Amino acid sequence: MQNLLSPHELAMLYVVQNAPQQAALSDPETIQLQRRELITLILTGRGGARLTTTLRGKELLRRFALSTKRNILFDDETCIASESS
């Protein structure tokens, strides 16, 4: 059985996907996500390094986003948002 991501790890996964420059390489969540192969460290040409989301990490974010996606139903005069099941 696989362990679930903590809320902090899930938040860090979003940060790495959307604003990798704000993710610290030494954060415990970052280290754990690297161990789970959800993010990886890429060396840049200038001797620096940056974090990026792996395909596995991107797939997890995609699936999570689909489970909370809202469907928008349009009427002539109103717009109703409903949770998809």
Steps between C-alpha positions, in 0.01 A plus 500: 500500500636841404506787745288800419650843448472740791322831438842670512643262238201551273533877536872479421423293190275785380773753578760304302259473207397866499781697666810280531725794587313527833569140604802449724720202419545419869132501605394165649201492264725556199730218607206265553353585158838424340509162678152425366618602150232769469755779451860501382798730509632626167844653470506822301777607265624765741586256777167554673213263555122518486216272595249369250201270517548151355244335274379307802459824697317668212266203471422515870418871475288439192302227673453710810378792292250276322356377829421858605409639160182703481257471214347827386143476376377796299138607495354790303530739792697319769820311544496209744814326629467141617746243628573217258481148634 
